[in-house]
Structures are given as C-alpha cells and as structure tokens.
C-alpha cells in the first residue's frame, strides 16, 4: 500500500475540476485548452480514476485499522456527505436557472438545462431528483460518484485480499454492460449519461492502482516499448479527435470513423480507457512523484483545488451556469469569455483556499493546557478529509 500523499493526484484532480467548469460553459473558446478536444478521454475520466484511487487508499487503511464494519460505516458516511452535497447543488442550481428564466424572460433555459419538468410536474420530478434519476444538465458526475462509492465496500473488501480477481470481476461487469445494454434508468426516460456499470471500471482501476497496482503501472511506464506505444496512441487520438472537433474527418479512413466516432462517453468506450492509461504512462514518466514543481507556488492553486475537490466541483458547476448566463445576456466576445473563465477559476480557487484554511482550524494545537495530543499521520488525516 502506498505511503504518504501523492501530490500528482491533487494536481490532476484540480485540472479536472477546472476543465469541467470550462467545458460546461457553451460557446467558450477558452474550453479549447481542455483535454476533451485532443483525445478520447477527458476530465471526467481523470476525476473517476483518482476518486477510486483515493477511496481505496483511505478506506482500506480504515478497514485494516478499525475493522470491516467500522471502515464500511465510514465509507457510507462519505456517501451520505456526497448525497447531501448533490441535493444542495441540485436545489440551488435549479432555483438559479428558474429565477433567471423567469426574471429575464429566457424560458428556453428551462429546456436547455433540463429543468422544465420541475415547473410542469414539480413533485414527481423533485422525487426522481432525490432518487438520482432526474438530473439537470451538467449534474451527472456527482450522482455517478455517489453510485460508485455506495457500491464500493464489497469490492474493496475483495480487492484488499485478491486485487487481481476484483479487477477481473470489474472488467467482466464492464463487458457485460456494453454487451447487454445495462444502465441505470433515468427520468423521464432513457438511462444515465454516465453508465455506472461501465464507469466503475475506471474507478476500480484507480482502486487497484492504490492497492498494489501502482508499482506494476510504474514498471510498465519504464518500458520503452510501452512508452512508445502510448505516445503513438495518444497522437492517433489527438488527430482523430481534433479532426472531429473541426469537422474535417474526410481524410480519415472509413474504419477509423466507424470505430472511434462519435466518442462513446456514456458507456466508456474501450478506446477511452486505453487513451487514459496511455496518458497515465506518459505522465508517470514525465512527472515523478518527488518533482519539486509539485510544491511550487505556481501549481498551488491547482493542487489545492484538487485537495478540496468536492467543494470546488460543486462551485464550478454553479459558476458554469453563471458564466453561460453572462455570455448570453451581455456579450460573448472573446475578452468576455476570457474574463468569465478567469473569474470562475479564481473563485473556485478562493473557495478551495478558504476550505483548506478553515479545515486547519479544526485541528487542535499539538499542546493545549499542558495536554499533549496523540501523534497522528497528517498525510492520512488530510486524505480522509479530501476523499
């Protein structure tokens, strides 16, 4: 089991949170800076993988130290916290959209953000929202995270003893879901945008990496053949994805268009998983865990945004609607897009820094009133708070 905190996880989860905010603002040219335009996987893949890694890192230790029952109870307490955060975000998000639509006469926003049902059938729609079946636009990632964490205890218990068997079982569920069309039902029709039966594979891969697979991944990353294959596949994905974004796929072979376009995000296409793993190999080679830049002031905003991921994610989702409203109501010129994007990222970082500071107030001083506190593992304590 890995020791200490790997700041690379915080860095890339922070990048994922920033990218999700930028990507959720329609017609925002700044979103061209995010990874979704240059490869098969995107910020959601990063978020889910790292969530699986940190969940396994934290709760495997809790189960080992406090027993299966206590560890599972702590994990389910985290699920409840995630659910409460989702409900609060759901209410504020829907209320903000409804207010703007009514106050400024932009009724199309109700349909665009999928909240019209709350006006037409409020009781039924709200009930389905509490059951995670009804989700306004852009509120899909957190319910996926809740579902994956809620189903994680039995998988984690198996993985702690037989990590490869747990990963094999996860792969079998993934393949069966794609073959038989398994998905959670959505309201009023269809299925979840992020199919939990498919996306659990990335979550499980993260958990597997945390519980021993990390060393094997690093060994693969040291292989020149694996690195070369990863670079080739990432470049291939770059060409295909960028051609699709620019509408210039005519030069691509028909078989490439048939297999890789459109990008199947809902059911986590296999090439998305391969692309993510190829990127991971490259990152492990280029950014070692002891890289001094991870502790630099330049990367501090991203790293703290990753450490306070839940708060930053929720604020980013809300701010993406605010940014959309500003661009639609006042100006969609490039300077406005830059200002809206920069202001949103600054607010998200401010929230992260505030939460990091306020958390520090909860920790008592090492010595108070002549009583010495018992020694704790600060890295583990911080990871528990951030998971």
KOLVEXDREN-545066 format. One line per field, with one value per residue (C-alpha): x, z, y; residue number from 1; residue in three letters. Coordinates in pm, 1 decimal. Example, Ala and Ser with C-alpha at 12.3 -4.5 7.8 and 13.67 -1.06 7.14 Angstrom:
BEGIN
c1	[1230.0 / 1367.0] .
c3	[780.0 / 714.0] .
c2	[-450.0 / -106.0] .
resi	[1 / 2] .
resn	[ALA / SER] .
//
This chain:
BEGIN
c1	[0.0 / 144.0 / 270.3 / 213.8 / 26.6 / 98.4 / 53.7 / 18.2 / -330.0 / -424.1 / -271.7 / -464.5 / -788.7 / -755.9 / -700.6 / -1009.0 / -1222.3 / -1102.4 / -1161.3 / -1513.7 / -1600.4 / -1464.0 / -1622.8 / -1966.1 / -1978.9 / -2127.3 / -1952.0 / -1649.8 / -1331.9 / -1124.1 / -1253.2 / -1025.0 / -748.9 / -900.8 / -811.6 / -1150.3 / -1058.2 / -736.0 / -803.1 / -1062.2 / -1064.8 / -1126.9 / -1160.0 / -1436.9 / -1205.5 / -937.6 / -1189.3 / -1330.7 / -992.6 / -846.6 / -1165.8 / -1123.4 / -757.5 / -816.3 / -1118.3 / -916.7 / -614.7 / -820.8 / -1079.0 / -851.6 / -643.8 / -956.7 / -1075.4 / -729.2 / -705.8 / -1066.4 / -1227.0 / -1460.9 / -1775.9 / -1622.4 / -1447.5 / -1766.7 / -1961.5 / -1709.2 / -1727.5 / -2107.9 / -2087.6 / -1888.7 / -2158.7 / -2414.6 / -2199.9 / -2176.5 / -2552.0 / -2624.1 / -2383.4 / -2563.3 / -2907.2 / -2791.9 / -2629.9 / -2941.8 / -3168.9 / -2952.1 / -2873.9 / -3236.6 / -3354.1 / -3095.1 / -3194.8 / -3564.2 / -3508.8 / -3303.6 / -3550.7 / -3842.9 / -3670.5 / -3513.3 / -3767.4 / -3526.2 / -3768.3 / -3553.4 / -3309.2 / -3562.2 / -3542.5 / -3174.8 / -3077.1 / -3342.5 / -3534.4 / -3868.9 / -4004.0 / -3965.6 / -4214.2 / -4458.5 / -4451.1 / -4266.4 / -4346.0 / -4273.4 / -3962.3 / -3822.1 / -3882.1 / -3696.7 / -3420.7 / -3378.1 / -3356.7 / -3080.5 / -3290.7 / -3363.4 / -3062.8 / -3043.6 / -2781.6 / -2421.5 / -2523.4 / -2426.5 / -2080.1 / -2170.6 / -2454.6 / -2209.3 / -1958.6 / -2229.2 / -2331.8 / -1972.5 / -1891.5 / -2215.5 / -2127.3 / -1759.6 / -1749.2 / -1780.1 / -1543.4 / -1287.9 / -1302.1 / -1236.5 / -967.0 / -775.8 / -715.0 / -740.2 / -680.7 / -645.6 / -964.3 / -1153.8 / -1022.4 / -1118.9 / -1472.1 / -1498.5 / -1386.2 / -1647.1 / -1922.7 / -1796.6 / -1802.9 / -2145.8 / -2285.7 / -2164.9 / -2285.3 / -2630.3 / -2700.9 / -2706.9 / -2756.6 / -2946.8 / -3280.1 / -3322.7 / -3633.7 / -3844.9 / -3682.0 / -3353.6 / -3053.0 / -2777.9 / -2543.0 / -2253.1 / -2340.6 / -2227.2 / -2188.9 / -1930.4 / -1760.9 / -1699.5 / -1408.8 / -1208.3 / -1298.0 / -1183.0 / -863.0 / -788.9 / -854.4 / -640.5 / -355.7 / -377.9 / -366.1 / -59.4 / -118.2 / 69.2 / 404.6 / 309.4 / 197.7 / 529.2 / 714.5 / 518.4 / 588.4 / 962.7 / 932.8 / 1040.4 / 806.0 / 505.6 / 601.1 / 639.3 / 302.2 / 140.4 / 281.1 / 164.8 / -188.4 / -211.8 / -103.7 / -357.2 / -632.5 / -519.1 / -557.1 / -894.1 / -1048.7 / -924.1 / -1045.3 / -1387.1 / -1398.3 / -1303.7 / -1537.2 / -1251.2 / -1280.5 / -1290.2 / -922.0 / -963.7 / -1010.8 / -1371.4 / -1281.5 / -1139.0 / -1454.7 / -1670.1 / -1480.0 / -1389.9 / -1658.8 / -1872.9 / -1686.4 / -1894.1 / -1872.5 / -2189.3 / -2069.2 / -1697.1 / -1570.1 / -1261.8 / -1052.8 / -1126.5 / -979.5 / -675.8 / -625.9 / -640.7 / -393.1 / -160.5 / -169.1 / -102.5 / 208.6 / 340.2 / 262.7 / 433.8 / 747.4 / 743.3 / 620.4 / 784.0 / 620.6 / 912.3 / 915.6 / 989.4 / 739.1 / 454.3 / 535.1 / 577.9 / 358.7 / 267.8 / 87.8 / -55.3 / -397.2 / -442.4 / -325.1 / -546.2 / -838.6 / -773.2 / -745.1 / -1078.8 / -1233.9 / -1597.7 / -1641.7 / -1457.6 / -1657.8 / -1994.3 / -1897.3 / -1765.3 / -2092.2 / -2289.6 / -2044.9 / -2061.5 / -2430.0 / -2347.2 / -2084.2 / -2329.2 / -2582.2 / -2328.6 / -2213.5 / -2569.9 / -2711.2 / -2431.3 / -2154.4 / -1997.5 / -1688.9 / -1353.8 / -1247.0 / -1569.0 / -1507.3 / -1156.8 / -1286.3 / -1567.7 / -1334.5 / -1061.5 / -1309.4 / -1466.5 / -1131.2 / -1027.9 / -1349.3 / -1307.0 / -950.0 / -1059.5 / -1316.8 / -1050.2 / -805.5 / -1073.3 / -1182.6 / -820.8 / -767.5 / -1094.9 / -1010.0 / -683.8 / -883.0 / -1047.3 / -713.0 / -622.1 / -270.3 / -15.6 / -22.5 / -306.8 / -347.5 / -49.2 / -208.5 / -14.3 / -222.3 / -153.0 / 63.7 / -130.7 / -42.2 / -107.8 / -97.2 / -359.8 / -580.3 / -573.2 / -652.2 / -956.2 / -1086.6 / -1033.4 / -1170.7] .
c3	[0.0 / -91.5 / 185.0 / 203.5 / -28.1 / -399.9 / -498.3 / -862.0 / -776.2 / -635.2 / -934.3 / -1194.2 / -997.1 / -974.1 / -1350.4 / -1397.5 / -1185.1 / -1379.2 / -1711.6 / -1614.3 / -1532.1 / -1863.8 / -2068.2 / -1919.0 / -2047.6 / -2400.3 / -2684.5 / -2465.9 / -2672.5 / -2354.6 / -2330.9 / -2625.0 / -2364.3 / -2206.6 / -2292.2 / -2433.9 / -2764.9 / -2811.4 / -2712.9 / -2643.7 / -2262.9 / -2076.9 / -1731.6 / -1625.4 / -1675.7 / -1462.6 / -1190.2 / -1167.2 / -1170.4 / -898.6 / -693.3 / -698.4 / -603.8 / -306.2 / -184.5 / -177.6 / -22.2 / 265.4 / 340.9 / 300.3 / 582.3 / 787.5 / 740.7 / 828.9 / 1141.8 / 1266.8 / 1114.5 / 826.8 / 994.9 / 1106.3 / 773.9 / 580.1 / 809.9 / 749.1 / 374.9 / 378.4 / 586.6 / 299.4 / 56.9 / 265.6 / 257.8 / -121.6 / -146.4 / 69.6 / -142.0 / -456.4 / -317.3 / -214.2 / -554.2 / -726.8 / -538.5 / -581.7 / -944.0 / -1043.8 / -847.0 / -1016.8 / -1361.9 / -1286.3 / -1148.2 / -1448.1 / -1693.4 / -1527.2 / -1437.7 / -1778.5 / -1999.7 / -2112.0 / -2090.2 / -2330.5 / -2042.6 / -1873.0 / -2163.5 / -2235.0 / -1877.4 / -1844.4 / -1555.3 / -1729.9 / -1554.2 / -1220.2 / -1342.1 / -1509.1 / -1258.3 / -951.9 / -703.0 / -933.7 / -1080.8 / -742.3 / -608.2 / -901.7 / -847.8 / -488.6 / -622.4 / -861.5 / -1164.0 / -1271.8 / -1331.5 / -1477.5 / -1744.8 / -1619.4 / -1291.1 / -1398.9 / -1248.4 / -879.5 / -894.8 / -1070.9 / -789.5 / -529.1 / -701.1 / -733.2 / -369.7 / -246.6 / -424.9 / -329.4 / 13.3 / -106.7 / -396.8 / -165.0 / 79.9 / -201.0 / -353.4 / -25.6 / -43.8 / -413.7 / -612.4 / -949.7 / -900.7 / -809.8 / -1121.6 / -1333.8 / -1189.8 / -1262.0 / -1620.5 / -1658.9 / -1540.3 / -1781.6 / -2077.8 / -1982.8 / -1951.3 / -2300.1 / -2444.8 / -2283.1 / -2251.2 / -1871.1 / -1728.8 / -1451.6 / -1562.2 / -1582.6 / -1550.5 / -1752.0 / -1995.8 / -2106.4 / -1894.4 / -1704.1 / -1915.7 / -1725.5 / -1715.6 / -1367.8 / -1485.6 / -1739.1 / -1549.8 / -1246.0 / -1443.8 / -1425.6 / -1058.0 / -992.2 / -1190.1 / -961.1 / -653.2 / -792.4 / -853.7 / -493.2 / -352.8 / -531.3 / -899.9 / -887.8 / -875.7 / -1175.6 / -1368.0 / -1290.7 / -1415.1 / -1740.3 / -1767.8 / -1751.9 / -2059.8 / -2375.8 / -2586.4 / -2368.3 / -2366.4 / -2746.3 / -2793.6 / -2553.5 / -2739.6 / -3075.8 / -2946.9 / -2784.6 / -3112.0 / -3303.1 / -3062.6 / -3100.0 / -3477.7 / -3475.0 / -3201.3 / -3338.6 / -3687.3 / -3541.0 / -3349.0 / -3660.9 / -3889.8 / -4112.8 / -4083.1 / -4459.7 / -4474.8 / -4210.9 / -4321.8 / -4302.7 / -4049.4 / -3811.3 / -3833.8 / -3780.8 / -3474.3 / -3297.2 / -3387.8 / -3224.9 / -2898.3 / -2676.7 / -2341.8 / -2185.3 / -2194.0 / -2156.1 / -2489.2 / -2460.6 / -2653.5 / -2382.2 / -2121.4 / -2340.2 / -2403.9 / -2033.2 / -1949.7 / -2227.1 / -2084.3 / -1737.9 / -1865.8 / -2019.3 / -1707.7 / -1477.1 / -1693.0 / -1722.8 / -1374.3 / -1094.3 / -752.5 / -598.8 / -861.4 / -685.9 / -904.8 / -719.7 / -420.4 / -616.8 / -575.0 / -944.0 / -909.3 / -565.1 / -699.9 / -897.5 / -616.8 / -352.1 / -597.3 / -618.3 / -242.1 / -186.1 / -481.7 / -371.5 / -282.3 / -593.8 / -818.2 / -681.8 / -704.8 / -1057.6 / -1175.5 / -1039.6 / -1183.6 / -1526.1 / -1541.2 / -1426.3 / -1698.0 / -1958.8 / -1846.8 / -1862.2 / -2212.0 / -2337.5 / -2173.7 / -2210.6 / -2450.5 / -2595.9 / -2726.2 / -2665.5 / -2393.5 / -2205.5 / -2239.2 / -2100.3 / -1813.4 / -1726.3 / -1737.1 / -1532.1 / -1275.7 / -1235.4 / -1186.1 / -937.3 / -737.1 / -737.6 / -614.7 / -347.1 / -220.9 / -211.7 / -22.0 / 224.8 / 288.7 / 331.3 / 585.4 / 768.5 / 791.7 / 960.9 / 1235.6 / 1322.3 / 1412.4 / 1774.7 / 1854.7 / 1941.9 / 2304.0 / 2484.2 / 2855.2 / 2921.8 / 2742.5 / 2454.2 / 2166.1 / 2044.4 / 1733.7 / 1408.0 / 1043.8 / 893.8 / 536.1 / 607.5 / 806.2 / 523.7 / 263.5 / 467.0 / 469.8 / 95.0 / -33.0] .
c2	[0.0 / 343.0 / 565.8 / 939.9 / 1168.7 / 1175.7 / 1540.5 / 1438.4 / 1311.2 / 1651.4 / 1829.4 / 1633.0 / 1629.1 / 2006.5 / 2020.0 / 1801.2 / 2035.0 / 2339.1 / 2164.3 / 2054.7 / 2416.8 / 2546.8 / 2267.7 / 2332.5 / 2690.1 / 2669.6 / 2853.2 / 2922.8 / 2936.1 / 2900.6 / 2542.8 / 2464.0 / 2448.8 / 2136.4 / 1777.3 / 1677.7 / 1844.1 / 1649.5 / 1290.3 / 1024.1 / 1061.8 / 1386.7 / 1541.3 / 1301.6 / 1002.0 / 1167.5 / 1253.7 / 899.6 / 723.8 / 946.4 / 913.4 / 535.5 / 567.0 / 795.5 / 597.0 / 275.6 / 449.5 / 587.6 / 321.1 / 18.1 / 168.0 / 230.4 / -128.1 / -262.3 / -45.9 / -43.7 / -349.1 / -415.5 / -283.3 / 46.5 / 102.5 / 37.1 / 269.5 / 547.6 / 492.8 / 508.4 / 825.5 / 974.3 / 858.5 / 1045.8 / 1360.5 / 1334.8 / 1286.3 / 1591.6 / 1796.1 / 1680.9 / 1768.4 / 2117.1 / 2173.3 / 2040.5 / 2282.5 / 2593.6 / 2511.3 / 2452.5 / 2757.4 / 2979.9 / 2856.9 / 2902.7 / 3253.0 / 3367.7 / 3215.3 / 3396.0 / 3722.7 / 3783.1 / 3607.7 / 3336.3 / 3045.5 / 2840.9 / 2789.7 / 2559.7 / 2316.7 / 2375.4 / 2285.7 / 2014.3 / 2170.6 / 2225.8 / 1917.1 / 2092.4 / 2353.6 / 2115.7 / 1828.1 / 1957.7 / 1680.3 / 1386.8 / 1548.9 / 1650.2 / 1298.3 / 1147.9 / 1402.3 / 1285.9 / 929.4 / 1044.3 / 953.2 / 1310.6 / 1532.7 / 1884.2 / 1944.8 / 1907.9 / 1740.2 / 1388.5 / 1338.5 / 1362.9 / 1103.7 / 870.1 / 925.8 / 856.2 / 532.7 / 412.8 / 489.2 / 327.3 / 3.1 / 14.9 / -162.3 / -525.1 / -461.8 / -300.0 / -590.3 / -838.1 / -615.6 / -593.4 / -969.9 / -1050.2 / -729.3 / -902.2 / -1103.8 / -784.2 / -611.0 / -913.1 / -906.9 / -533.8 / -593.3 / -866.7 / -630.0 / -364.3 / -603.8 / -738.5 / -385.5 / -297.4 / -625.1 / -636.9 / -263.5 / -246.6 / 100.9 / 279.0 / 420.3 / 797.0 / 1012.5 / 1070.6 / 826.8 / 676.8 / 591.7 / 770.7 / 979.4 / 818.9 / 449.8 / 330.7 / -30.4 / 88.0 / 372.1 / 151.8 / 4.8 / 329.0 / 368.1 / 11.3 / 65.2 / 358.7 / 145.3 / -135.6 / 108.4 / 228.9 / -125.3 / -253.9 / -195.6 / 134.2 / -45.0 / -256.6 / 51.5 / 220.4 / -87.6 / -71.1 / 301.2 / 227.7 / 5.6 / 186.5 / -26.0 / 59.8 / 427.7 / 431.6 / 258.6 / 506.2 / 805.8 / 665.9 / 602.0 / 946.6 / 1108.9 / 899.7 / 1006.4 / 1367.9 / 1358.2 / 1179.5 / 1394.0 / 1724.7 / 1633.8 / 1555.3 / 1885.0 / 2082.0 / 1886.4 / 1770.2 / 1391.6 / 1340.6 / 1242.5 / 970.2 / 607.3 / 490.3 / 221.4 / 483.6 / 694.9 / 385.9 / 263.0 / 586.4 / 841.1 / 952.0 / 909.4 / 679.4 / 855.0 / 712.8 / 353.1 / 434.3 / 304.4 / 79.6 / 331.1 / 590.7 / 356.2 / 283.6 / 654.8 / 733.0 / 455.8 / 573.6 / 925.1 / 783.3 / 603.6 / 925.7 / 1131.4 / 881.6 / 908.9 / 1287.3 / 1386.9 / 1185.2 / 1183.2 / 1373.5 / 1651.0 / 1981.6 / 2166.2 / 1995.2 / 2214.4 / 2534.7 / 2841.8 / 2826.3 / 2492.1 / 2564.7 / 2682.9 / 2360.1 / 2133.7 / 2292.4 / 2274.2 / 1900.8 / 1861.7 / 2036.1 / 1860.9 / 1828.2 / 2194.4 / 2312.2 / 2080.6 / 2199.0 / 2565.6 / 2510.3 / 2355.8 / 2651.7 / 2904.7 / 2739.2 / 2835.8 / 3188.0 / 3210.2 / 3085.0 / 3345.0 / 3629.0 / 3534.4 / 3501.5 / 3814.1 / 4065.0 / 3969.6 / 3657.7 / 3837.5 / 3672.3 / 3922.9 / 3845.3 / 3472.3 / 3517.0 / 3731.6 / 3489.5 / 3188.7 / 3356.6 / 3489.5 / 3146.2 / 2974.4 / 3244.3 / 3195.5 / 2818.4 / 2853.6 / 3100.5 / 2852.3 / 2581.2 / 2800.8 / 2907.9 / 2549.2 / 2442.7 / 2720.1 / 2654.7 / 2284.6 / 2375.9 / 2548.3 / 2216.3 / 2063.1 / 2135.3 / 2256.0 / 1990.6 / 2101.2 / 2276.8 / 2331.5 / 2106.9 / 1809.1 / 1658.8 / 1527.9 / 1173.7 / 1152.9 / 1114.3 / 1062.5 / 1408.6 / 1282.1 / 1017.3 / 1256.6 / 1509.7 / 1245.3 / 1133.1 / 1489.2 / 1528.2 / 1196.5] .
resi	[1 / 2 / 3 / 4 / 5 / 6 / 7 / 8 / 9 / 10 / 11 / 12 / 13 / 14 / 15 / 16 / 17 / 18 / 19 / 20 / 21 / 22 / 23 / 24 / 25 / 26 / 27 / 28 / 29 / 30 / 31 / 32 / 33 / 34 / 35 / 36 / 37 / 38 / 39 / 40 / 41 / 42 / 43 / 44 / 45 / 46 / 47 / 48 / 49 / 50 / 51 / 52 / 53 / 54 / 55 / 56 / 57 / 58 / 59 / 60 / 61 / 62 / 63 / 64 / 65 / 66 / 67 / 68 / 69 / 70 / 71 / 72 / 73 / 74 / 75 / 76 / 77 / 78 / 79 / 80 / 81 / 82 / 83 / 84 / 85 / 86 / 87 / 88 / 89 / 90 / 91 / 92 / 93 / 94 / 95 / 96 / 97 / 98 / 99 / 100 / 101 / 102 / 103 / 104 / 105 / 106 / 107 / 108 / 109 / 110 / 111 / 112 / 113 / 114 / 115 / 116 / 117 / 118 / 119 / 120 / 121 / 122 / 123 / 124 / 125 / 126 / 127 / 128 / 129 / 130 / 131 / 132 / 133 / 134 / 135 / 136 / 137 / 138 / 139 / 140 / 141 / 142 / 143 / 144 / 145 / 146 / 147 / 148 / 149 / 150 / 151 / 152 / 153 / 154 / 155 / 156 / 157 / 158 / 159 / 160 / 161 / 162 / 163 / 164 / 165 / 166 / 167 / 168 / 169 / 170 / 171 / 172 / 173 / 174 / 175 / 176 / 177 / 178 / 179 / 180 / 181 / 182 / 183 / 184 / 185 / 186 / 187 / 188 / 189 / 190 / 191 / 192 / 193 / 194 / 195 / 196 / 197 / 198 / 199 / 200 / 201 / 202 / 203 / 204 / 205 / 206 / 207 / 208 / 209 / 210 / 211 / 212 / 213 / 214 / 215 / 216 / 217 / 218 / 219 / 220 / 221 / 222 / 223 / 224 / 225 / 226 / 227 / 228 / 229 / 230 / 231 / 232 / 233 / 234 / 235 / 236 / 237 / 238 / 239 / 240 / 241 / 242 / 243 / 244 / 245 / 246 / 247 / 248 / 249 / 250 / 251 / 252 / 253 / 254 / 255 / 256 / 257 / 258 / 259 / 260 / 261 / 262 / 263 / 264 / 265 / 266 / 267 / 268 / 269 / 270 / 271 / 272 / 273 / 274 / 275 / 276 / 277 / 278 / 279 / 280 / 281 / 282 / 283 / 284 / 285 / 286 / 287 / 288 / 289 / 290 / 291 / 292 / 293 / 294 / 295 / 296 / 297 / 298 / 299 / 300 / 301 / 302 / 303 / 304 / 305 / 306 / 307 / 308 / 309 / 310 / 311 / 312 / 313 / 314 / 315 / 316 / 317 / 318 / 319 / 320 / 321 / 322 / 323 / 324 / 325 / 326 / 327 / 328 / 329 / 330 / 331 / 332 / 333 / 334 / 335 / 336 / 337 / 338 / 339 / 340 / 341 / 342 / 343 / 344 / 345 / 346 / 347 / 348 / 349 / 350 / 351 / 352 / 353 / 354 / 355 / 356 / 357 / 358 / 359 / 360 / 361 / 362 / 363 / 364 / 365 / 366 / 367 / 368 / 369 / 370 / 371 / 372 / 373 / 374 / 375 / 376 / 377 / 378 / 379 / 380 / 381 / 382 / 383 / 384 / 385 / 386 / 387] .
resn	[UNK / UNK / UNK / UNK / UNK / UNK / UNK / UNK / UNK / UNK / UNK / UNK / UNK / UNK / UNK / UNK / UNK / UNK / UNK / UNK / UNK / UNK / UNK / UNK / UNK / UNK / UNK / UNK / UNK / UNK / UNK / UNK / UNK / UNK / UNK / UNK / UNK / UNK / UNK / UNK / UNK / UNK / UNK / UNK / UNK / UNK / UNK / UNK / UNK / UNK / UNK / UNK / UNK / UNK / UNK / UNK / UNK / UNK / UNK / UNK / UNK / UNK / UNK / UNK / UNK / UNK / UNK / UNK / UNK / UNK / UNK / UNK / UNK / UNK / UNK / UNK / UNK / UNK / UNK / UNK / UNK / UNK / UNK / UNK / UNK / UNK / UNK / UNK / UNK / UNK / UNK / UNK / UNK / UNK / UNK / UNK / UNK / UNK / UNK / UNK / UNK / UNK / UNK / UNK / UNK / UNK / UNK / UNK / UNK / UNK / UNK / UNK / UNK / UNK / UNK / UNK / UNK / UNK / UNK / UNK / UNK / UNK / UNK / UNK / UNK / UNK / UNK / UNK / UNK / UNK / UNK / UNK / UNK / UNK / UNK / UNK / UNK / UNK / UNK / UNK / UNK / UNK / UNK / UNK / UNK / UNK / UNK / UNK / UNK / UNK / UNK / UNK / UNK / UNK / UNK / UNK / UNK / UNK / UNK / UNK / UNK / UNK / UNK / UNK / UNK / UNK / UNK / UNK / UNK / UNK / UNK / UNK / UNK / UNK / UNK / UNK / UNK / UNK / UNK / UNK / UNK / UNK / UNK / UNK / UNK / UNK / UNK / UNK / UNK / UNK / UNK / UNK / UNK / UNK / UNK / UNK / UNK / UNK / UNK / UNK / UNK / UNK / UNK / UNK / UNK / UNK / UNK / UNK / UNK / UNK / UNK / UNK / UNK / UNK / UNK / UNK / UNK / UNK / UNK / UNK / UNK / UNK / UNK / UNK / UNK / UNK / UNK / UNK / UNK / UNK / UNK / UNK / UNK / UNK / UNK / UNK / UNK / UNK / UNK / UNK / UNK / UNK / UNK / UNK / UNK / UNK / UNK / UNK / UNK / UNK / UNK / UNK / UNK / UNK / UNK / UNK / UNK / UNK / UNK / UNK / UNK / UNK / UNK / UNK / UNK / UNK / UNK / UNK / UNK / UNK / UNK / UNK / UNK / UNK / UNK / UNK / UNK / UNK / UNK / UNK / UNK / UNK / UNK / UNK / UNK / UNK / UNK / UNK / UNK / UNK / UNK / UNK / UNK / UNK / UNK / UNK / UNK / UNK / UNK / UNK / UNK / UNK / UNK / UNK / UNK / UNK / UNK / UNK / UNK / UNK / UNK / UNK / UNK / UNK / UNK / UNK / UNK / UNK / UNK / UNK / UNK / UNK / UNK / UNK / UNK / UNK / UNK / UNK / UNK / UNK / UNK / UNK / UNK / UNK / UNK / UNK / UNK / UNK / UNK / UNK / UNK / UNK / UNK / UNK / UNK / UNK / UNK / UNK / UNK / UNK / UNK / UNK / UNK / UNK / UNK / UNK / UNK / UNK / UNK / UNK / UNK / UNK / UNK / UNK / UNK / UNK / UNK / UNK / UNK / UNK / UNK / UNK / UNK / UNK / UNK / UNK / UNK / UNK / UNK / UNK / UNK / UNK / UNK / UNK / UNK / UNK / UNK] .
//
